[in-house]
């Protein structure tokens, strides 16, 4: 059957939205926002529009390295902010109580 040529056409339908699954650890080319079709030595790569989480995943490959110093600094800042708002709300509550007392006594 040599010398015979066949032409076949395939139609492929993909989802309207591409799932934002993470890139595979064992196969880095999986879920990489590129549709790749290879047949023998011919290859076609078609980029597709990805969801925002995938764009972030492509830009930021890993979280920044932090150690105990950064964690303690973050915890200290968070504790200071929480403490400030706790005491501020207590002070405002006391001021409102004093104003109500003066208002009810007729001093204001």
Secondary structure, 3 states (H helix, E strand, C coil): CCCCCCCCCCCCCCCCCCCCCCCCCCCCCCCCCEEEEEECCEEEEEECCCCHHHHHHHHCCCCCCCCHHHHHHHHHHHHHHHHHHHHHHHHHHHHHHHHHHHHHHCCC
